[in-house]
Amino acid sequence: MSSKFERMQRIIRSYKDETGKRAADMHAVAKYAAQKGWPLPAPRSAIDLLAREFSRAARQETRKDKETGLPYRANQSFSEKQGDKQLTYGLIPTRRPATKCSKRQ
């Protein structure tokens, strides 16, 4: 059995063969694949998109360790599976790193 990416690559080659185009516009390939029966993914909701933006913002937050002065991530994300979907469920605030590092000189 081939992987999803291998099947997608075959669709791209098939699109190029049928259209005679050397370069493939991926929107056109996606329309072609949908017409050939490729299942369309479920669209994301506005809340899903906003939650993803908040997650990115939280991951970028850093703090400095008081002892070493080194930066560390303030939040760590964790995922949870619901059915066949893996969702980023939330963020856990972190404390300063547990290991004692010497200050770089």
DSSP file (Angstrom, degrees, kcal/mol; ACC not computed):
  #  RESIDUE AA STRUCTURE BP1 BP2  ACC     N-H-->O    O-->H-N    N-H-->O    O-->H-N    TCO  KAPPA ALPHA  PHI   PSI    X-CA   Y-CA   Z-CA
    1    1 A M              0   0    0      0, 0.0     2,-0.2     0, 0.0     0, 0.0   0.000 360.0 360.0 360.0 139.3    0.0    0.0    0.0
    2    2 A S        -     0   0    0      1,-0.1     2,-0.0     2,-0.0     0, 0.0  -0.527 360.0-107.1 -91.6 158.6    1.3    3.4   -0.9
    3    3 A S     >  -     0   0    0     -2,-0.2     4,-2.2     1,-0.1     5,-0.2  -0.295  31.6-106.4 -77.0 165.9    1.4    6.4    1.4
    4    4 A K  H  > S+     0   0    0      1,-0.2     4,-2.4     2,-0.2     5,-0.2   0.905 121.5  51.8 -58.9 -42.6   -0.9    9.4    1.1
    5    5 A F  H  > S+     0   0    0      1,-0.2     4,-2.4     2,-0.2    -1,-0.2   0.876 107.7  51.8 -65.5 -36.7    1.9   11.5   -0.3
    6    6 A E  H  > S+     0   0    0      2,-0.2     4,-1.8     1,-0.2    -1,-0.2   0.908 110.6  48.1 -65.6 -40.3    2.7    8.9   -2.9
    7    7 A R  H  X S+     0   0    0     -4,-2.2     4,-1.8     2,-0.2    -2,-0.2   0.892 111.6  50.6 -65.3 -38.8   -0.9    8.8   -4.0
    8    8 A M  H  X S+     0   0    0     -4,-2.4     4,-2.3     1,-0.2    -2,-0.2   0.899 107.8  52.7 -64.7 -40.5   -0.9   12.6   -4.1
    9    9 A Q  H  X S+     0   0    0     -4,-2.4     4,-2.3     1,-0.2    -1,-0.2   0.870 107.1  52.5 -63.6 -36.7    2.2   12.6   -6.3
   10   10 A R  H  X S+     0   0    0     -4,-1.8     4,-2.6     2,-0.2    -1,-0.2   0.896 108.1  51.2 -64.6 -39.3    0.5   10.2   -8.7
   11   11 A I  H  X S+     0   0    0     -4,-1.8     4,-2.8     2,-0.2    -2,-0.2   0.914 109.2  50.7 -62.7 -42.8   -2.5   12.6   -9.0
   12   12 A I  H  X S+     0   0    0     -4,-2.3     4,-2.5     2,-0.2    -2,-0.2   0.932 112.0  46.5 -60.7 -46.1   -0.1   15.5   -9.7
   13   13 A R  H  X S+     0   0    0     -4,-2.3     4,-2.6     1,-0.2    -1,-0.2   0.910 112.3  50.7 -63.1 -41.1    1.6   13.4  -12.5
   14   14 A S  H  X S+     0   0    0     -4,-2.6     4,-2.6     2,-0.2     5,-0.2   0.908 109.6  50.8 -62.0 -42.5   -1.8   12.4  -13.9
   15   15 A Y  H  X S+     0   0    0     -4,-2.8     4,-2.4     1,-0.2     6,-0.3   0.932 111.7  47.3 -59.8 -46.9   -2.9   16.1  -13.9
   16   16 A K  H  X S+     0   0    0     -4,-2.5     4,-2.2     1,-0.2     5,-0.4   0.901 112.7  49.4 -62.9 -41.2    0.3   17.1  -15.8
   17   17 A D  H  < S+     0   0    0     -4,-2.6    -2,-0.2     1,-0.2    -1,-0.2   0.923 114.6  43.9 -63.9 -44.5   -0.1   14.2  -18.3
   18   18 A E  H  < S+     0   0    0     -4,-2.6    -2,-0.2     1,-0.2    -1,-0.2   0.861 123.0  35.5 -70.8 -35.9   -3.8   15.0  -19.0
   19   19 A T  H  < S-     0   0    0     -4,-2.4    -1,-0.2    -5,-0.2    -2,-0.2   0.686  97.3-131.9 -92.4 -19.0   -3.3   18.8  -19.2
   20   20 A G     <  +     0   0    0     -4,-2.2     2,-0.3     1,-0.3    -3,-0.2   0.558  58.3 141.5  77.9   7.6    0.1   18.8  -20.9
   21   21 A K        -     0   0    0     -5,-0.4    -1,-0.3    -6,-0.3    -2,-0.1  -0.629  42.6-160.7 -85.1 140.9    1.3   21.4  -18.3
   22   22 A R  S    S+     0   0    0     -2,-0.3     2,-0.4    -3,-0.1    -1,-0.1   0.838  81.4  50.5 -85.3 -37.3    4.9   21.1  -17.0
   23   23 A A  S    S-     0   0    0     -7,-0.1     2,-0.5     2,-0.0    -1,-0.1  -0.825  80.7-144.2-102.4 141.8    4.2   23.3  -13.9
   24   24 A A        -     0   0    0     -2,-0.4     2,-0.6    -3,-0.0     3,-0.0  -0.919   5.8-146.1-114.2 124.6    1.2   22.5  -11.7
   25   25 A D     >  -     0   0    0     -2,-0.5     4,-2.2     1,-0.1     3,-0.4  -0.778  18.4-144.3 -79.6 120.3   -0.9   25.1  -10.0
   26   26 A M  H  > S+     0   0    0     -2,-0.6     4,-2.4     1,-0.3    -1,-0.1   0.769  97.1  57.3 -65.7 -25.9   -1.8   23.2   -6.8
   27   27 A H  H  > S+     0   0    0      2,-0.2     4,-2.1     1,-0.2    -1,-0.3   0.912 109.4  45.9 -67.2 -40.6   -5.3   24.8   -6.7
   28   28 A A  H  > S+     0   0    0     -3,-0.4     4,-2.4     2,-0.2    -2,-0.2   0.893 112.5  50.9 -66.8 -39.5   -6.0   23.3  -10.1
   29   29 A V  H  X S+     0   0    0     -4,-2.2     4,-3.0     2,-0.2    -2,-0.2   0.909 108.9  51.6 -63.7 -41.6   -4.5   20.0   -9.0
   30   30 A A  H  X S+     0   0    0     -4,-2.4     4,-2.4     2,-0.2    -2,-0.2   0.908 110.7  47.6 -63.1 -41.9   -6.8   20.0   -5.9
   31   31 A K  H  X S+     0   0    0     -4,-2.1     4,-2.1     2,-0.2    -1,-0.2   0.915 112.8  49.7 -62.7 -42.5   -9.9   20.7   -8.1
   32   32 A Y  H  X S+     0   0    0     -4,-2.4     4,-1.4     2,-0.2    -2,-0.2   0.926 111.4  48.4 -60.3 -47.1   -8.7   17.9  -10.5
   33   33 A A  H  <>S+     0   0    0     -4,-3.0     5,-2.8     1,-0.2    -2,-0.2   0.900 109.8  51.8 -62.9 -41.7   -8.3   15.5   -7.5
   34   34 A A  H ><5S+     0   0    0     -4,-2.4     3,-1.4     1,-0.2    -1,-0.2   0.896 108.2  51.9 -62.2 -39.9  -11.7   16.3   -6.1
   35   35 A Q  H 3<5S+     0   0    0     -4,-2.1    -1,-0.2     1,-0.3    -2,-0.2   0.795 106.9  54.3 -65.7 -27.7  -13.3   15.6   -9.5
   36   36 A K  T 3<5S-     0   0    0     -4,-1.4    -1,-0.3    -3,-0.2    -2,-0.2   0.406 130.7 -94.3 -86.3   2.1  -11.5   12.2   -9.5
   37   37 A G  T < 5 +     0   0    0     -3,-1.4    -3,-0.2     1,-0.3    -2,-0.1   0.523  68.4 156.6 101.1   5.9  -13.0   11.4   -6.1
   38   38 A W      < -     0   0    0     -5,-2.8    -1,-0.3    -6,-0.2     2,-0.2  -0.494  50.3-111.2 -64.3 129.8  -10.3   12.5   -3.7
   39   39 A P        -     0   0    0      0, 0.0    -1,-0.1     0, 0.0    -5,-0.0  -0.424  27.6-130.1 -67.6 133.7  -12.0   13.2   -0.4
   40   40 A L        -     0   0    0     -2,-0.2     2,-0.1    -6,-0.1     0, 0.0  -0.632  22.0-118.7 -82.2 138.3  -12.1   16.9    0.6
   41   41 A P        -     0   0    0      0, 0.0    -1,-0.1     0, 0.0     0, 0.0  -0.387  35.8 -95.7 -71.5 155.5  -10.9   17.7    4.1
   42   42 A A        -     0   0    0      1,-0.1     2,-0.1    -2,-0.1     0, 0.0  -0.517  44.9-113.4 -69.2 135.4  -13.4   19.4    6.5
   43   43 A P        -     0   0    0      0, 0.0     2,-0.2     0, 0.0    -1,-0.1  -0.370  30.3-111.6 -69.4 151.4  -13.0   23.1    6.5
   44   44 A R        -     0   0    0      1,-0.1     2,-0.1    -2,-0.1     0, 0.0  -0.565  28.8-125.2 -81.6 145.1  -11.7   24.8    9.7
   45   45 A S     >  -     0   0    0     -2,-0.2     4,-2.1     1,-0.1     5,-0.2  -0.430  23.5-109.5 -83.7 165.1  -14.1   27.0   11.6
   46   46 A A  H  > S+     0   0    0      1,-0.2     4,-2.4     2,-0.2     5,-0.2   0.874 121.3  53.3 -61.1 -37.4  -13.3   30.6   12.6
   47   47 A I  H  > S+     0   0    0      2,-0.2     4,-2.8     1,-0.2    -1,-0.2   0.903 106.9  51.7 -65.5 -41.4  -12.9   29.5   16.2
   48   48 A D  H  > S+     0   0    0      2,-0.2     4,-2.0     1,-0.2    -2,-0.2   0.919 111.7  47.1 -60.2 -43.4  -10.4   26.8   15.2
   49   49 A L  H  X S+     0   0    0     -4,-2.1     4,-1.8     2,-0.2    -2,-0.2   0.908 113.6  47.2 -65.5 -42.0   -8.4   29.4   13.3
   50   50 A L  H  X S+     0   0    0     -4,-2.4     4,-2.3     2,-0.2    -2,-0.2   0.903 110.4  52.6 -66.2 -40.9   -8.5   31.9   16.1
   51   51 A A  H  X S+     0   0    0     -4,-2.8     4,-2.3     1,-0.2    -1,-0.2   0.881 107.2  53.0 -61.8 -37.6   -7.5   29.2   18.6
   52   52 A R  H  X S+     0   0    0     -4,-2.0     4,-2.3     2,-0.2    -1,-0.2   0.900 108.3  49.9 -64.2 -40.4   -4.5   28.4   16.4
   53   53 A E  H  X S+     0   0    0     -4,-1.8     4,-2.2     2,-0.2    -2,-0.2   0.915 111.2  48.5 -64.5 -42.3   -3.4   32.0   16.4
   54   54 A F  H  X S+     0   0    0     -4,-2.3     4,-2.5     1,-0.2    -2,-0.2   0.895 110.0  52.8 -63.1 -39.2   -3.7   32.2   20.3
   55   55 A S  H  X S+     0   0    0     -4,-2.3     4,-2.3     2,-0.2    -2,-0.2   0.913 109.0  48.8 -62.6 -43.4   -1.7   29.0   20.5
   56   56 A R  H  X S+     0   0    0     -4,-2.3     4,-1.4     2,-0.2    -1,-0.2   0.915 111.3  50.1 -62.0 -42.9    1.1   30.4   18.3
   57   57 A A  H  X S+     0   0    0     -4,-2.2     4,-0.6     1,-0.2     3,-0.2   0.915 111.3  48.3 -62.6 -42.6    1.2   33.6   20.4
   58   58 A A  H >< S+     0   0    0     -4,-2.5     3,-0.9     1,-0.2    17,-0.3   0.887 108.5  54.1 -66.5 -38.5    1.4   31.6   23.7
   59   59 A R  H 3< S+     0   0    0     -4,-2.3    -1,-0.2     1,-0.2    -2,-0.2   0.804 104.6  56.0 -65.0 -28.3    4.2   29.4   22.3
   60   60 A Q  H 3< S+     0   0    0     -4,-1.4    -1,-0.2    -3,-0.2     2,-0.2   0.645  80.7 108.4 -80.2 -13.6    6.3   32.5   21.5
   61   61 A E    <<  -     0   0    0     -3,-0.9    13,-2.6    -4,-0.6    14,-0.6  -0.467  49.1-179.2 -68.1 128.0    6.2   33.8   25.0
   62   62 A T  E     -A   73   0A   0     11,-0.2     2,-0.3    -2,-0.2    11,-0.2  -0.897  13.2-165.3-125.9 157.6    9.6   33.5   26.7
   63   63 A R  E     -A   72   0A   0      9,-2.5     9,-2.5    -2,-0.3     2,-0.5  -0.894  22.8-116.2-132.2 164.3   11.0   34.4   30.1
   64   64 A K  E     -A   71   0A   0     -2,-0.3     2,-0.3     7,-0.2     6,-0.1  -0.887  26.9-118.6-106.5 135.5   14.5   34.7   31.4
   65   65 A D     >  -     0   0    0      5,-3.0     4,-2.2    -2,-0.5     5,-0.0  -0.526  18.8-142.0 -67.5 131.0   15.8   32.4   34.1
   66   66 A K  T  4 S+     0   0    0     -2,-0.3    -1,-0.1     1,-0.2    -2,-0.0   0.836  96.7  42.4 -67.0 -32.7   16.7   34.6   37.1
   67   67 A E  T  4 S+     0   0    0      1,-0.1    -1,-0.2     3,-0.1    36,-0.1   0.911 129.9  21.4 -81.4 -43.3   19.8   32.5   37.9
   68   68 A T  T  4 S-     0   0    0      2,-0.2    36,-0.3    34,-0.1    -2,-0.2   0.693  88.7-133.3-100.6 -20.8   21.3   32.0   34.5
   69   69 A G     <  +     0   0    0     -4,-2.2    -3,-0.1     1,-0.3    34,-0.0   0.514  59.3 139.0  78.4   4.0   19.8   34.8   32.5
   70   70 A L        -     0   0    0     -6,-0.1    -5,-3.0    31,-0.1    -1,-0.3  -0.581  54.2-116.9 -83.6 144.1   19.0   32.3   29.7
   71   71 A P  E     +A   64   0A   0      0, 0.0     2,-0.3     0, 0.0    -7,-0.2  -0.462  34.4 177.7 -77.0 151.6   15.6   32.5   27.9
   72   72 A Y  E     -A   63   0A   0     -9,-2.5    -9,-2.5    -2,-0.1     2,-0.2  -0.979  37.6 -89.7-147.3 157.7   13.1   29.6   28.1
   73   73 A R  E     -A   62   0A   0     -2,-0.3   -11,-0.2   -11,-0.2   -13,-0.1  -0.481  25.5-153.5 -70.3 134.1    9.6   29.0   26.8
   74   74 A A  S    S+     0   0    0    -13,-2.6    20,-3.1   -16,-0.2     2,-0.3   0.756  78.0  33.6 -78.8 -25.1    6.9   30.2   29.2
   75   75 A N  E     -B   93   0B   0    -14,-0.6     2,-0.4   -17,-0.3    -1,-0.1  -0.973  61.8-159.3-134.4 145.4    4.3   27.7   27.9
   76   76 A Q  E     -B   92   0B   0     16,-2.5    16,-3.3    -2,-0.3     2,-0.2  -0.989  19.8-137.3-121.7 133.9    4.4   24.2   26.5
   77   77 A S  E     -B   91   0B   0     -2,-0.4     2,-0.3    14,-0.2    14,-0.2  -0.543  15.0-163.5 -88.0 155.6    1.5   22.9   24.4
   78   78 A F  E     -B   90   0B   0     12,-2.0    11,-1.6    -2,-0.2    12,-1.4  -0.978   8.4-140.9-135.5 152.5    0.0   19.4   24.7
   79   79 A S  E     -B   88   0B   0     -2,-0.3     2,-0.3     9,-0.2     9,-0.2  -0.758  10.0-166.7-113.8 156.9   -2.2   17.5   22.3
   80   80 A E  E     -B   87   0B   0      7,-2.6     7,-3.0    -2,-0.3     2,-0.5  -0.993  18.8-129.3-139.7 144.6   -5.2   15.3   22.7
   81   81 A K  E     -B   86   0B   0     -2,-0.3     2,-0.5     5,-0.2     5,-0.2  -0.811  17.5-174.3 -97.8 133.9   -6.8   12.9   20.3
   82   82 A Q  E >   -B   85   0B   0      3,-2.8     3,-1.9    -2,-0.5     2,-0.4  -0.933  68.2 -49.1-124.2 105.6  -10.6   13.1   19.7
   83   83 A G  T 3  S-     0   0    0     -2,-0.5    -2,-0.0     1,-0.3     0, 0.0  -0.564 122.8 -22.6  67.4-124.6  -11.6   10.2   17.4
   84   84 A D  T 3  S+     0   0    0     -2,-0.4     2,-0.4    -3,-0.1    -1,-0.3   0.334 121.0  94.0 -99.8   6.9   -9.2   10.4   14.4
   85   85 A K  E <   -B   82   0B   0     -3,-1.9    -3,-2.8     2,-0.0     2,-0.6  -0.818  62.4-149.5-101.6 137.7   -8.3   14.0   14.9
   86   86 A Q  E     -B   81   0B   0     -2,-0.4     2,-0.4    -5,-0.2    -5,-0.2  -0.933  22.5-171.1-103.0 122.2   -5.3   15.3   16.9
   87   87 A L  E     -B   80   0B   0     -7,-3.0    -7,-2.6    -2,-0.6     2,-0.9  -0.877  31.2-121.7-114.1 142.4   -6.1   18.6   18.5
   88   88 A T  E     -B   79   0B   0     -2,-0.4    -9,-0.2    -9,-0.2     3,-0.1  -0.765  36.3-173.7 -77.3 112.9   -3.8   21.0   20.3
   89   89 A Y  E     -     0   0B   0    -11,-1.6     2,-0.3    -2,-0.9    -1,-0.2   0.864  43.2 -50.2 -85.9 -38.7   -5.7   21.0   23.5
   90   90 A G  E     -B   78   0B   0    -12,-1.4   -12,-2.0    -3,-0.1     2,-0.4  -0.971  50.0 -88.7-175.9-171.6   -4.0   23.6   25.6
   91   91 A L  E     -B   77   0B   0     -2,-0.3   -14,-0.2   -14,-0.2   -16,-0.0  -0.967  21.4-151.2-127.2 140.8   -0.9   25.1   27.1
   92   92 A I  E     -B   76   0B   0    -16,-3.3   -16,-2.5    -2,-0.4     2,-0.1  -0.947  23.5-125.9-109.7 124.2    0.8   24.4   30.3
   93   93 A P  E     -B   75   0B   0      0, 0.0     2,-0.3     0, 0.0   -18,-0.3  -0.465  28.8-146.6 -66.4 140.9    2.7   27.2   31.9
   94   94 A T        -     0   0    0    -20,-3.1     2,-0.2    -2,-0.1   -22,-0.0  -0.746   1.2-137.8-106.9 156.6    6.3   26.2   32.6
   95   95 A R        -     0   0    0     -2,-0.3     3,-0.1     1,-0.2   -22,-0.0  -0.426  50.0 -63.9 -96.1-179.8    8.6   27.2   35.4
   96   96 A R  S    S-     0   0    0     -2,-0.2    -1,-0.2     1,-0.1   -32,-0.0  -0.268  78.1 -71.4 -62.6 157.8   12.2   28.1   35.0
   97   97 A P        -     0   0    0      0, 0.0    -1,-0.1     0, 0.0     4,-0.1  -0.181  38.3-138.6 -53.9 139.5   14.3   25.1   33.8
   98   98 A A  S    S+     0   0    0     -3,-0.1     2,-0.2     2,-0.1    -2,-0.1   0.773  80.3  80.9 -73.3 -26.7   14.9   22.5   36.4
   99   99 A T  S    S-     0   0    0      1,-0.1     2,-0.8     0, 0.0     0, 0.0  -0.550  83.0-124.2 -82.4 146.3   18.5   21.9   35.6
  100  100 A K        -     0   0    0     -2,-0.2     2,-0.3   -33,-0.0    -2,-0.1  -0.808  32.1-170.4 -90.7 115.0   21.1   24.3   36.9
  101  101 A C        -     0   0    0     -2,-0.8     2,-0.3    -4,-0.1   -31,-0.1  -0.797  22.5-119.9-103.7 145.2   23.1   25.7   34.0
  102  102 A S        -     0   0    0     -2,-0.3     2,-0.2     1,-0.1   -34,-0.1  -0.620  38.6-100.9 -81.0 147.3   26.2   27.8   34.3
  103  103 A K        -     0   0    0     -2,-0.3     2,-0.1   -36,-0.1   -34,-0.1  -0.458  38.8-115.5 -67.8 133.3   26.0   31.3   32.9
  104  104 A R              0   0    0    -36,-0.3    -1,-0.1    -2,-0.2    -3,-0.0  -0.440 360.0 360.0 -70.1 143.0   27.7   31.5   29.5
  105  105 A Q              0   0    0     -2,-0.1    -1,-0.1    -3,-0.0    -2,-0.0   0.404 360.0 360.0-113.3 360.0   30.6   33.8   29.4
